[in-house]
Structures are given as structure tokens and as C-alpha cells.
Amino acid sequence: MKVTLKRLNDSYHFEALGASEVPVHIDNKTSDVSLGASPMELLLMGVGGCSAIDVISILKKQRQEITSYRMEVEGDRREEKQAKPFEKIRVTIYLEGEITAAKALRAAELSFEK
């Protein structure tokens, strides 16, 4: 897998492209107007996206009927001057449909175990 980033202005606005060729705009919140998500937001979105695809795939294989799927991903960061890595990431999944609770819980567990 490979992605490329191209700087679009004299600040921190970038366009990233991967194999899908769908542009993703990245920015650092240094001005009032943000032109894209921050790298740390994108990391949380990536965690959420990977898990969401896993959970839905697992539940579909078990013939569970999902009518609504929503996820919240929250990250706690260290308070440092420079790099502020995540110390903890919490994921909350909200499902609706004809879904067995035990199967939904197991699908979420499997998603994060691999």
C-alpha cells in the first residue's frame, strides 16, 4: 500500500492520494479556516473505518440485519509541547436492526483483536 501527499499552499494544507485515487485533504489547525482534517483526526477515522468494515462484514456473514450503524472514536492525548501521541482510544458502536447482542459484541471484539 502506498499514499502520496502534495502540499497545496504555503502553510499545512496537503492533498493525499492512495490507490483509490480519492483525494483526502489534510490540514493543521493553524488558522480560523481548516481546509481538511488533522492527521490525528485522520488516525481516529482510520481506526473507526477499519473496525466498521470488520464489524459489518462479520455480522453480514452471520446473517444479521443491520439497519443503522454509527460509531464514535475518541482519543486522549498526552499534554506535551511537541508530539502528542494518543494514550488511550475509546470506541463506542451503536447498532440497530435484527442483531443478536452477543454476536454484535463478538464482532466488535474480533475487530480489535486482530
Backbone as XML, in Angstrom:
<?xml version="1.0"?>
<chain id="A" units="angstrom">
  <residue number="1" name="MET">
    <atom name="N" x="0.852" y="-1.174" z="0.000"/>
    <atom name="CA" x="0.000" y="0.000" z="0.000"/>
    <atom name="C" x="0.896" y="1.234" z="0.000"/>
  </residue>
  <residue number="2" name="LYS">
    <atom name="N" x="0.459" y="2.230" z="-0.740"/>
    <atom name="CA" x="1.242" y="3.457" z="-0.850"/>
    <atom name="C" x="0.294" y="4.645" z="-0.974"/>
  </residue>
  <residue number="3" name="VAL">
    <atom name="N" x="0.637" y="5.745" z="-0.319"/>
    <atom name="CA" x="-0.090" y="7.002" z="-0.479"/>
    <atom name="C" x="0.918" y="8.102" z="-0.784"/>
  </residue>
  <residue number="4" name="THR">
    <atom name="N" x="0.447" y="9.138" z="-1.451"/>
    <atom name="CA" x="1.304" y="10.293" z="-1.726"/>
    <atom name="C" x="0.624" y="11.540" z="-1.170"/>
  </residue>
  <residue number="5" name="LEU">
    <atom name="N" x="1.435" y="12.472" z="-0.706"/>
    <atom name="CA" x="0.944" y="13.754" z="-0.211"/>
    <atom name="C" x="1.568" y="14.868" z="-1.030"/>
  </residue>
  <residue number="6" name="LYS">
    <atom name="N" x="0.739" y="15.857" z="-1.370"/>
    <atom name="CA" x="1.216" y="17.019" z="-2.108"/>
    <atom name="C" x="0.805" y="18.267" z="-1.336"/>
  </residue>
  <residue number="7" name="ARG">
    <atom name="N" x="1.765" y="19.136" z="-1.075"/>
    <atom name="CA" x="1.482" y="20.388" z="-0.368"/>
    <atom name="C" x="0.748" y="21.330" z="-1.315"/>
  </residue>
  <residue number="8" name="LEU">
    <atom name="N" x="-0.345" y="21.955" z="-0.825"/>
    <atom name="CA" x="-1.186" y="22.791" z="-1.681"/>
    <atom name="C" x="-1.067" y="24.283" z="-1.416"/>
  </residue>
  <residue number="9" name="ASN">
    <atom name="N" x="-0.456" y="24.668" z="-0.301"/>
    <atom name="CA" x="-0.285" y="26.096" z="-0.031"/>
    <atom name="C" x="1.005" y="26.302" z="0.749"/>
  </residue>
  <residue number="10" name="ASP">
    <atom name="N" x="1.239" y="27.516" z="1.207"/>
    <atom name="CA" x="2.487" y="27.777" z="1.933"/>
    <atom name="C" x="2.342" y="27.509" z="3.432"/>
  </residue>
  <residue number="11" name="SER">
    <atom name="N" x="1.251" y="26.864" z="3.808"/>
    <atom name="CA" x="1.039" y="26.528" z="5.213"/>
    <atom name="C" x="1.054" y="25.010" z="5.369"/>
  </residue>
  <residue number="12" name="TYR">
    <atom name="N" x="-0.018" y="24.426" z="5.925"/>
    <atom name="CA" x="-0.046" y="22.997" z="6.243"/>
    <atom name="C" x="-1.159" y="22.243" z="5.525"/>
  </residue>
  <residue number="13" name="HIS">
    <atom name="N" x="-1.612" y="22.740" z="4.396"/>
    <atom name="CA" x="-2.691" y="22.085" z="3.654"/>
    <atom name="C" x="-2.083" y="21.118" z="2.641"/>
  </residue>
  <residue number="14" name="PHE">
    <atom name="N" x="-2.481" y="19.839" z="2.747"/>
    <atom name="CA" x="-1.985" y="18.794" z="1.853"/>
    <atom name="C" x="-3.152" y="18.052" z="1.230"/>
  </residue>
  <residue number="15" name="GLU">
    <atom name="N" x="-2.895" y="17.467" z="0.072"/>
    <atom name="CA" x="-3.832" y="16.531" z="-0.535"/>
    <atom name="C" x="-3.143" y="15.181" z="-0.577"/>
  </residue>
  <residue number="16" name="ALA">
    <atom name="N" x="-3.821" y="14.163" z="-0.054"/>
    <atom name="CA" x="-3.275" y="12.807" z="-0.047"/>
    <atom name="C" x="-4.070" y="11.952" z="-1.023"/>
  </residue>
  <residue number="17" name="LEU">
    <atom name="N" x="-3.356" y="11.082" z="-1.734"/>
    <atom name="CA" x="-3.991" y="10.150" z="-2.666"/>
    <atom name="C" x="-3.449" y="8.756" z="-2.423"/>
  </residue>
  <residue number="18" name="GLY">
    <atom name="N" x="-4.357" y="7.790" z="-2.441"/>
    <atom name="CA" x="-3.971" y="6.390" z="-2.351"/>
    <atom name="C" x="-4.404" y="5.673" z="-3.614"/>
  </residue>
  <residue number="19" name="ALA">
    <atom name="N" x="-4.431" y="4.366" z="-3.566"/>
    <atom name="CA" x="-4.805" y="3.556" z="-4.726"/>
    <atom name="C" x="-6.225" y="3.853" z="-5.202"/>
  </residue>
  <residue number="20" name="SER">
    <atom name="N" x="-7.102" y="4.266" z="-4.291"/>
    <atom name="CA" x="-8.486" y="4.578" z="-4.670"/>
    <atom name="C" x="-8.581" y="5.857" z="-5.490"/>
  </residue>
  <residue number="21" name="GLU">
    <atom name="N" x="-7.545" y="6.671" z="-5.448"/>
    <atom name="CA" x="-7.478" y="7.962" z="-6.147"/>
    <atom name="C" x="-8.560" y="8.941" z="-5.688"/>
  </residue>
  <residue number="22" name="VAL">
    <atom name="N" x="-9.049" y="8.757" z="-4.476"/>
    <atom name="CA" x="-9.994" y="9.696" z="-3.874"/>
    <atom name="C" x="-9.177" y="10.651" z="-3.012"/>
  </residue>
  <residue number="23" name="PRO">
    <atom name="N" x="-9.178" y="11.944" z="-3.329"/>
    <atom name="CA" x="-8.341" y="12.867" z="-2.560"/>
    <atom name="C" x="-8.847" y="13.068" z="-1.133"/>
  </residue>
  <residue number="24" name="VAL">
    <atom name="N" x="-7.905" y="13.148" z="-0.220"/>
    <atom name="CA" x="-8.193" y="13.444" z="1.177"/>
    <atom name="C" x="-7.396" y="14.689" z="1.529"/>
  </residue>
  <residue number="25" name="HIS">
    <atom name="N" x="-8.077" y="15.699" z="2.054"/>
    <atom name="CA" x="-7.397" y="16.935" z="2.417"/>
    <atom name="C" x="-6.991" y="16.900" z="3.886"/>
  </residue>
  <residue number="26" name="ILE">
    <atom name="N" x="-5.753" y="17.284" z="4.122"/>
    <atom name="CA" x="-5.167" y="17.282" z="5.456"/>
    <atom name="C" x="-4.722" y="18.703" z="5.771"/>
  </residue>
  <residue number="27" name="ASP">
    <atom name="N" x="-4.981" y="19.149" z="6.989"/>
    <atom name="CA" x="-4.568" y="20.485" z="7.396"/>
    <atom name="C" x="-4.240" y="20.457" z="8.883"/>
  </residue>
  <residue number="28" name="ASN">
    <atom name="N" x="-3.519" y="21.451" z="9.302"/>
    <atom name="CA" x="-3.203" y="21.633" z="10.710"/>
    <atom name="C" x="-3.961" y="22.867" z="11.163"/>
  </residue>
  <residue number="29" name="LYS">
    <atom name="N" x="-4.610" y="22.805" z="12.265"/>
    <atom name="CA" x="-5.463" y="23.914" z="12.704"/>
    <atom name="C" x="-4.628" y="25.108" z="13.156"/>
  </residue>
  <residue number="30" name="THR">
    <atom name="N" x="-4.025" y="25.790" z="12.172"/>
    <atom name="CA" x="-3.211" y="26.968" z="12.474"/>
    <atom name="C" x="-3.928" y="28.259" z="12.112"/>
  </residue>
  <residue number="31" name="SER">
    <atom name="N" x="-5.102" y="28.150" z="11.499"/>
    <atom name="CA" x="-5.866" y="29.345" z="11.150"/>
    <atom name="C" x="-7.327" y="29.116" z="11.516"/>
  </residue>
  <residue number="32" name="ASP">
    <atom name="N" x="-8.145" y="30.146" z="11.314"/>
    <atom name="CA" x="-9.568" y="30.037" z="11.628"/>
    <atom name="C" x="-10.290" y="29.074" z="10.697"/>
  </residue>
  <residue number="33" name="VAL">
    <atom name="N" x="-9.809" y="28.957" z="9.469"/>
    <atom name="CA" x="-10.449" y="28.103" z="8.477"/>
    <atom name="C" x="-9.577" y="26.875" z="8.240"/>
  </residue>
  <residue number="34" name="SER">
    <atom name="N" x="-10.134" y="25.714" z="8.534"/>
    <atom name="CA" x="-9.413" y="24.466" z="8.290"/>
    <atom name="C" x="-9.793" y="23.948" z="6.909"/>
  </residue>
  <residue number="35" name="LEU">
    <atom name="N" x="-8.799" y="23.539" z="6.148"/>
    <atom name="CA" x="-9.033" y="23.049" z="4.794"/>
    <atom name="C" x="-9.036" y="21.527" z="4.719"/>
  </residue>
  <residue number="36" name="GLY">
    <atom name="N" x="-8.984" y="20.873" z="5.863"/>
    <atom name="CA" x="-9.006" y="19.414" z="5.903"/>
    <atom name="C" x="-8.935" y="18.924" z="7.332"/>
  </residue>
  <residue number="37" name="ALA">
    <atom name="N" x="-9.022" y="17.624" z="7.477"/>
    <atom name="CA" x="-8.911" y="17.016" z="8.804"/>
    <atom name="C" x="-7.457" y="17.029" z="9.245"/>
  </residue>
  <residue number="38" name="SER">
    <atom name="N" x="-7.245" y="17.046" z="10.549"/>
    <atom name="CA" x="-5.879" y="16.991" z="11.072"/>
    <atom name="C" x="-5.368" y="15.552" z="10.971"/>
  </residue>
  <residue number="39" name="PRO">
    <atom name="N" x="-4.057" y="15.359" z="10.962"/>
    <atom name="CA" x="-3.521" y="13.995" z="10.921"/>
    <atom name="C" x="-4.031" y="13.122" z="12.071"/>
  </residue>
  <residue number="40" name="MET">
    <atom name="N" x="-4.194" y="13.685" z="13.258"/>
    <atom name="CA" x="-4.670" y="12.895" z="14.394"/>
    <atom name="C" x="-6.149" y="12.529" z="14.235"/>
  </residue>
  <residue number="41" name="GLU">
    <atom name="N" x="-6.941" y="13.437" z="13.649"/>
    <atom name="CA" x="-8.336" y="13.104" z="13.349"/>
    <atom name="C" x="-8.390" y="11.973" z="12.329"/>
  </residue>
  <residue number="42" name="LEU">
    <atom name="N" x="-7.524" y="12.047" z="11.325"/>
    <atom name="CA" x="-7.493" y="11.002" z="10.304"/>
    <atom name="C" x="-7.116" y="9.651" z="10.895"/>
  </residue>
  <residue number="43" name="LEU">
    <atom name="N" x="-6.224" y="9.654" z="11.878"/>
    <atom name="CA" x="-5.856" y="8.405" z="12.531"/>
    <atom name="C" x="-7.076" y="7.786" z="13.217"/>
  </residue>
  <residue number="44" name="LEU">
    <atom name="N" x="-7.844" y="8.606" z="13.940"/>
    <atom name="CA" x="-9.057" y="8.101" z="14.592"/>
    <atom name="C" x="-10.082" y="7.643" z="13.558"/>
  </residue>
  <residue number="45" name="MET">
    <atom name="N" x="-10.199" y="8.376" z="12.455"/>
    <atom name="CA" x="-11.109" y="7.969" z="11.383"/>
    <atom name="C" x="-10.683" y="6.625" z="10.793"/>
  </residue>
  <residue number="46" name="GLY">
    <atom name="N" x="-9.380" y="6.429" z="10.650"/>
    <atom name="CA" x="-8.866" y="5.162" z="10.136"/>
    <atom name="C" x="-9.189" y="4.003" z="11.062"/>
  </residue>
  <residue number="47" name="VAL">
    <atom name="N" x="-9.011" y="4.214" z="12.360"/>
    <atom name="CA" x="-9.367" y="3.182" z="13.347"/>
    <atom name="C" x="-10.853" y="2.850" z="13.211"/>
  </residue>
  <residue number="48" name="GLY">
    <atom name="N" x="-11.671" y="3.892" z="13.149"/>
    <atom name="CA" x="-13.113" y="3.688" z="13.029"/>
    <atom name="C" x="-13.507" y="3.013" z="11.734"/>
  </residue>
  <residue number="49" name="GLY">
    <atom name="N" x="-12.921" y="3.448" z="10.632"/>
    <atom name="CA" x="-13.256" y="2.867" z="9.336"/>
    <atom name="C" x="-12.883" y="1.398" z="9.243"/>
  </residue>
  <residue number="50" name="CYS">
    <atom name="N" x="-11.688" y="1.058" z="9.706"/>
    <atom name="CA" x="-11.251" y="-0.347" z="9.677"/>
    <atom name="C" x="-12.170" y="-1.216" z="10.526"/>
  </residue>
  <residue number="51" name="SER">
    <atom name="N" x="-12.470" y="-0.747" z="11.721"/>
    <atom name="CA" x="-13.325" y="-1.521" z="12.614"/>
    <atom name="C" x="-14.742" y="-1.643" z="12.061"/>
  </residue>
  <residue number="52" name="ALA">
    <atom name="N" x="-15.280" y="-0.560" z="11.523"/>
    <atom name="CA" x="-16.642" y="-0.583" z="10.988"/>
    <atom name="C" x="-16.776" y="-1.611" z="9.870"/>
  </residue>
  <residue number="53" name="ILE">
    <atom name="N" x="-15.813" y="-1.633" z="8.967"/>
    <atom name="CA" x="-15.857" y="-2.598" z="7.866"/>
    <atom name="C" x="-15.763" y="-4.020" z="8.407"/>
  </residue>
  <residue number="54" name="ASP">
    <atom name="N" x="-14.883" y="-4.246" z="9.384"/>
    <atom name="CA" x="-14.772" y="-5.569" z="10.010"/>
    <atom name="C" x="-16.091" y="-5.995" z="10.643"/>
  </residue>
  <residue number="55" name="VAL">
    <atom name="N" x="-16.648" y="-5.135" z="11.485"/>
    <atom name="CA" x="-17.859" y="-5.484" z="12.232"/>
    <atom name="C" x="-19.012" y="-5.782" z="11.278"/>
  </residue>
  <residue number="56" name="ILE">
    <atom name="N" x="-19.211" y="-4.930" z="10.287"/>
    <atom name="CA" x="-20.312" y="-5.149" z="9.345"/>
    <atom name="C" x="-20.087" y="-6.427" z="8.548"/>
  </residue>
  <residue number="57" name="SER">
    <atom name="N" x="-18.857" y="-6.673" z="8.121"/>
    <atom name="CA" x="-18.544" y="-7.892" z="7.374"/>
    <atom name="C" x="-18.835" y="-9.143" z="8.209"/>
  </residue>
  <residue number="58" name="ILE">
    <atom name="N" x="-18.401" y="-9.140" z="9.454"/>
    <atom name="CA" x="-18.626" y="-10.286" z="10.343"/>
    <atom name="C" x="-20.122" y="-10.508" z="10.558"/>
  </residue>
  <residue number="59" name="LEU">
    <atom name="N" x="-20.859" y="-9.436" z="10.829"/>
    <atom name="CA" x="-22.291" y="-9.573" z="11.092"/>
    <atom name="C" x="-23.062" y="-10.003" z="9.844"/>
  </residue>
  <residue number="60" name="LYS">
    <atom name="N" x="-22.652" y="-9.532" z="8.672"/>
    <atom name="CA" x="-23.310" y="-9.961" z="7.429"/>
    <atom name="C" x="-23.113" y="-11.460" z="7.213"/>
  </residue>
  <residue number="61" name="LYS">
    <atom name="N" x="-21.901" y="-11.948" z="7.485"/>
    <atom name="CA" x="-21.634" y="-13.388" z="7.338"/>
    <atom name="C" x="-22.499" y="-14.213" z="8.284"/>
  </residue>
  <residue number="62" name="GLN">
    <atom name="N" x="-22.883" y="-13.620" z="9.403"/>
    <atom name="CA" x="-23.743" y="-14.303" z="10.376"/>
    <atom name="C" x="-25.221" y="-14.027" z="10.110"/>
  </residue>
  <residue number="63" name="ARG">
    <atom name="N" x="-25.504" y="-13.420" z="8.971"/>
    <atom name="CA" x="-26.866" y="-13.104" z="8.534"/>
    <atom name="C" x="-27.628" y="-12.216" z="9.534"/>
  </residue>
  <residue number="64" name="GLN">
    <atom name="N" x="-26.908" y="-11.267" z="10.107"/>
    <atom name="CA" x="-27.515" y="-10.284" z="10.998"/>
    <atom name="C" x="-27.947" y="-9.091" z="10.144"/>
  </residue>
  <residue number="65" name="GLU">
    <atom name="N" x="-29.151" y="-8.592" z="10.374"/>
    <atom name="CA" x="-29.705" y="-7.494" z="9.580"/>
    <atom name="C" x="-29.410" y="-6.155" z="10.257"/>
  </residue>
  <residue number="66" name="ILE">
    <atom name="N" x="-28.497" y="-5.383" z="9.694"/>
    <atom name="CA" x="-28.108" y="-4.086" z="10.245"/>
    <atom name="C" x="-28.889" y="-3.002" z="9.512"/>
  </residue>
  <residue number="67" name="THR">
    <atom name="N" x="-29.666" y="-2.222" z="10.250"/>
    <atom name="CA" x="-30.399" y="-1.121" z="9.621"/>
    <atom name="C" x="-29.738" y="0.227" z="9.890"/>
  </residue>
  <residue number="68" name="SER">
    <atom name="N" x="-28.916" y="0.297" z="10.942"/>
    <atom name="CA" x="-28.228" y="1.548" z="11.261"/>
    <atom name="C" x="-26.915" y="1.220" z="11.967"/>
  </residue>
  <residue number="69" name="TYR">
    <atom name="N" x="-25.850" y="1.930" z="11.568"/>
    <atom name="CA" x="-24.533" y="1.738" z="12.185"/>
    <atom name="C" x="-23.924" y="3.112" z="12.406"/>
  </residue>
  <residue number="70" name="ARG">
    <atom name="N" x="-23.507" y="3.361" z="13.626"/>
    <atom name="CA" x="-22.829" y="4.618" z="13.948"/>
    <atom name="C" x="-21.742" y="4.303" z="14.959"/>
  </residue>
  <residue number="71" name="MET">
    <atom name="N" x="-20.634" y="5.011" z="14.854"/>
    <atom name="CA" x="-19.515" y="4.776" z="15.756"/>
    <atom name="C" x="-18.940" y="6.109" z="16.203"/>
  </residue>
  <residue number="72" name="GLU">
    <atom name="N" x="-18.519" y="6.156" z="17.453"/>
    <atom name="CA" x="-17.779" y="7.305" z="17.970"/>
    <atom name="C" x="-16.404" y="6.807" z="18.386"/>
  </residue>
  <residue number="73" name="VAL">
    <atom name="N" x="-15.371" y="7.509" z="17.952"/>
    <atom name="CA" x="-13.997" y="7.157" z="18.304"/>
    <atom name="C" x="-13.390" y="8.379" z="18.983"/>
  </residue>
  <residue number="74" name="GLU">
    <atom name="N" x="-12.955" y="8.209" z="20.218"/>
    <atom name="CA" x="-12.366" y="9.306" z="20.993"/>
    <atom name="C" x="-10.956" y="8.937" z="21.409"/>
  </residue>
  <residue number="75" name="GLY">
    <atom name="N" x="-10.068" y="9.904" z="21.330"/>
    <atom name="CA" x="-8.694" y="9.663" z="21.738"/>
    <atom name="C" x="-8.231" y="10.656" z="22.785"/>
  </residue>
  <residue number="76" name="ASP">
    <atom name="N" x="-7.547" y="10.156" z="23.800"/>
    <atom name="CA" x="-6.923" y="11.007" z="24.818"/>
    <atom name="C" x="-5.450" y="11.136" z="24.467"/>
  </residue>
  <residue number="77" name="ARG">
    <atom name="N" x="-4.973" y="12.381" z="24.419"/>
    <atom name="CA" x="-3.583" y="12.628" z="24.045"/>
    <atom name="C" x="-2.785" y="13.143" z="25.225"/>
  </residue>
  <residue number="78" name="ARG">
    <atom name="N" x="-1.499" y="12.868" z="25.185"/>
    <atom name="CA" x="-0.587" y="13.400" z="26.199"/>
    <atom name="C" x="-0.474" y="14.901" z="26.031"/>
  </residue>
  <residue number="79" name="GLU">
    <atom name="N" x="-0.297" y="15.584" z="27.117"/>
    <atom name="CA" x="-0.089" y="17.030" z="27.074"/>
    <atom name="C" x="1.410" y="17.311" z="27.035"/>
  </residue>
  <residue number="80" name="GLU">
    <atom name="N" x="1.940" y="17.415" z="25.850"/>
    <atom name="CA" x="3.354" y="17.719" z="25.644"/>
    <atom name="C" x="3.450" y="18.871" z="24.660"/>
  </residue>
  <residue number="81" name="LYS">
    <atom name="N" x="4.607" y="19.490" z="24.598"/>
    <atom name="CA" x="4.767" y="20.639" z="23.700"/>
    <atom name="C" x="4.837" y="20.225" z="22.235"/>
  </residue>
  <residue number="82" name="GLN">
    <atom name="N" x="5.533" y="19.168" z="21.927"/>
    <atom name="CA" x="5.702" y="18.759" z="20.530"/>
    <atom name="C" x="4.750" y="17.613" z="20.198"/>
  </residue>
  <residue number="83" name="ALA">
    <atom name="N" x="5.292" y="16.443" z="20.034"/>
    <atom name="CA" x="4.458" y="15.290" z="19.682"/>
    <atom name="C" x="3.499" y="14.971" z="20.824"/>
  </residue>
  <residue number="84" name="LYS">
    <atom name="N" x="2.240" y="14.780" z="20.466"/>
    <atom name="CA" x="1.213" y="14.464" z="21.464"/>
    <atom name="C" x="0.539" y="13.152" z="21.071"/>
  </residue>
  <residue number="85" name="PRO">
    <atom name="N" x="1.192" y="12.026" z="21.347"/>
    <atom name="CA" x="0.613" y="10.740" z="20.938"/>
    <atom name="C" x="-0.648" y="10.412" z="21.737"/>
  </residue>
  <residue number="86" name="PHE">
    <atom name="N" x="-1.461" y="9.545" z="21.157"/>
    <atom name="CA" x="-2.633" y="9.067" z="21.878"/>
    <atom name="C" x="-2.183" y="8.130" z="22.991"/>
  </residue>
  <residue number="87" name="GLU">
    <atom name="N" x="-2.749" y="8.326" z="24.159"/>
    <atom name="CA" x="-2.517" y="7.416" z="25.282"/>
    <atom name="C" x="-3.618" y="6.367" z="25.351"/>
  </residue>
  <residue number="88" name="LYS">
    <atom name="N" x="-4.808" y="6.771" z="24.935"/>
    <atom name="CA" x="-5.965" y="5.889" z="25.029"/>
    <atom name="C" x="-6.931" y="6.228" z="23.896"/>
  </residue>
  <residue number="89" name="ILE">
    <atom name="N" x="-7.509" y="5.200" z="23.283"/>
    <atom name="CA" x="-8.541" y="5.381" z="22.258"/>
    <atom name="C" x="-9.758" y="4.568" z="22.679"/>
  </residue>
  <residue number="90" name="ARG">
    <atom name="N" x="-10.923" y="5.231" z="22.709"/>
    <atom name="CA" x="-12.180" y="4.576" z="23.070"/>
    <atom name="C" x="-13.096" y="4.546" z="21.852"/>
  </residue>
  <residue number="91" name="VAL">
    <atom name="N" x="-13.741" y="3.413" z="21.655"/>
    <atom name="CA" x="-14.660" y="3.235" z="20.536"/>
    <atom name="C" x="-16.019" y="2.825" z="21.093"/>
  </residue>
  <residue number="92" name="THR">
    <atom name="N" x="-17.055" y="3.514" z="20.645"/>
    <atom name="CA" x="-18.427" y="3.159" z="21.005"/>
    <atom name="C" x="-19.188" y="2.919" z="19.710"/>
  </residue>
  <residue number="93" name="ILE">
    <atom name="N" x="-19.817" y="1.755" z="19.616"/>
    <atom name="CA" x="-20.555" y="1.372" z="18.413"/>
    <atom name="C" x="-22.047" y="1.341" z="18.745"/>
  </residue>
  <residue number="94" name="TYR">
    <atom name="N" x="-22.846" y="1.954" z="17.867"/>
    <atom name="CA" x="-24.300" y="1.963" z="18.004"/>
    <atom name="C" x="-24.883" y="1.216" z="16.808"/>
  </residue>
  <residue number="95" name="LEU">
    <atom name="N" x="-25.574" y="0.120" z="17.074"/>
    <atom name="CA" x="-26.165" y="-0.706" z="16.023"/>
    <atom name="C" x="-27.675" y="-0.772" z="16.196"/>
  </residue>
  <residue number="96" name="GLU">
    <atom name="N" x="-28.374" y="-0.843" z="15.072"/>
    <atom name="CA" x="-29.810" y="-1.105" z="15.093"/>
    <atom name="C" x="-30.104" y="-2.159" z="14.049"/>
  </residue>
  <residue number="97" name="GLY">
    <atom name="N" x="-31.142" y="-2.934" z="14.297"/>
    <atom name="CA" x="-31.564" y="-3.953" z="13.355"/>
    <atom name="C" x="-31.878" y="-5.254" z="14.067"/>
  </residue>
  <residue number="98" name="GLU">
    <atom name="N" x="-32.028" y="-6.296" z="13.278"/>
    <atom name="CA" x="-32.270" y="-7.635" z="13.815"/>
    <atom name="C" x="-30.916" y="-8.265" z="14.097"/>
  </residue>
  <residue number="99" name="ILE">
    <atom name="N" x="-30.345" y="-7.897" z="15.247"/>
    <atom name="CA" x="-28.978" y="-8.287" z="15.591"/>
    <atom name="C" x="-28.980" y="-8.896" z="16.988"/>
  </residue>
  <residue number="100" name="THR">
    <atom name="N" x="-28.339" y="-10.040" z="17.118"/>
    <atom name="CA" x="-28.160" y="-10.661" z="18.430"/>
    <atom name="C" x="-27.046" y="-9.922" z="19.159"/>
  </residue>
  <residue number="101" name="ALA">
    <atom name="N" x="-27.312" y="-9.492" z="20.384"/>
    <atom name="CA" x="-26.333" y="-8.704" z="21.147"/>
    <atom name="C" x="-25.002" y="-9.435" z="21.295"/>
  </residue>
  <residue number="102" name="ALA">
    <atom name="N" x="-25.046" y="-10.722" z="21.572"/>
    <atom name="CA" x="-23.804" y="-11.490" z="21.745"/>
    <atom name="C" x="-22.986" y="-11.518" z="20.453"/>
  </residue>
  <residue number="103" name="LYS">
    <atom name="N" x="-23.654" y="-11.613" z="19.316"/>
    <atom name="CA" x="-22.942" y="-11.625" z="18.029"/>
    <atom name="C" x="-22.342" y="-10.253" z="17.733"/>
  </residue>
  <residue number="104" name="ALA">
    <atom name="N" x="-23.061" y="-9.201" z="18.069"/>
    <atom name="CA" x="-22.539" y="-7.848" z="17.856"/>
    <atom name="C" x="-21.309" y="-7.609" z="18.722"/>
  </residue>
  <residue number="105" name="LEU">
    <atom name="N" x="-21.378" y="-8.004" z="19.977"/>
    <atom name="CA" x="-20.242" y="-7.837" z="20.885"/>
    <atom name="C" x="-19.040" y="-8.639" z="20.398"/>
  </residue>
  <residue number="106" name="ARG">
    <atom name="N" x="-19.271" y="-9.865" z="19.970"/>
    <atom name="CA" x="-18.170" y="-10.709" z="19.491"/>
    <atom name="C" x="-17.566" y="-10.130" z="18.212"/>
  </residue>
  <residue number="107" name="ALA">
    <atom name="N" x="-18.377" y="-9.584" z="17.330"/>
    <atom name="CA" x="-17.858" y="-8.970" z="16.100"/>
    <atom name="C" x="-16.950" y="-7.794" z="16.440"/>
  </residue>
  <residue number="108" name="ALA">
    <atom name="N" x="-17.358" y="-6.975" z="17.403"/>
    <atom name="CA" x="-16.527" y="-5.837" z="17.819"/>
    <atom name="C" x="-15.226" y="-6.321" z="18.445"/>
  </residue>
  <residue number="109" name="GLU">
    <atom name="N" x="-15.306" y="-7.337" z="19.293"/>
    <atom name="CA" x="-14.094" y="-7.885" z="19.916"/>
    <atom name="C" x="-13.128" y="-8.416" z="18.865"/>
  </residue>
  <residue number="110" name="LEU">
    <atom name="N" x="-13.644" y="-9.169" z="17.900"/>
    <atom name="CA" x="-12.793" y="-9.721" z="16.839"/>
    <atom name="C" x="-12.131" y="-8.615" z="16.031"/>
  </residue>
  <residue number="111" name="SER">
    <atom name="N" x="-12.859" y="-7.538" z="15.804"/>
    <atom name="CA" x="-12.320" y="-6.425" z="15.028"/>
    <atom name="C" x="-11.082" y="-5.830" z="15.679"/>
  </residue>
  <residue number="112" name="PHE">
    <atom name="N" x="-11.087" y="-5.743" z="16.990"/>
    <atom name="CA" x="-9.966" y="-5.108" z="17.683"/>
    <atom name="C" x="-8.889" y="-6.084" z="18.131"/>
  </residue>
  <residue number="113" name="GLU">
    <atom name="N" x="-9.168" y="-7.376" z="18.053"/>
    <atom name="CA" x="-8.163" y="-8.365" z="18.447"/>
    <atom name="C" x="-7.139" y="-8.624" z="17.359"/>
  </residue>
  <residue number="114" name="LYS">
    <atom name="N" x="-7.525" y="-8.407" z="16.107"/>
    <atom name="CA" x="-6.585" y="-8.747" z="15.028"/>
    <atom name="C" x="-5.615" y="-7.652" z="14.723"/>
  </residue>
</chain>
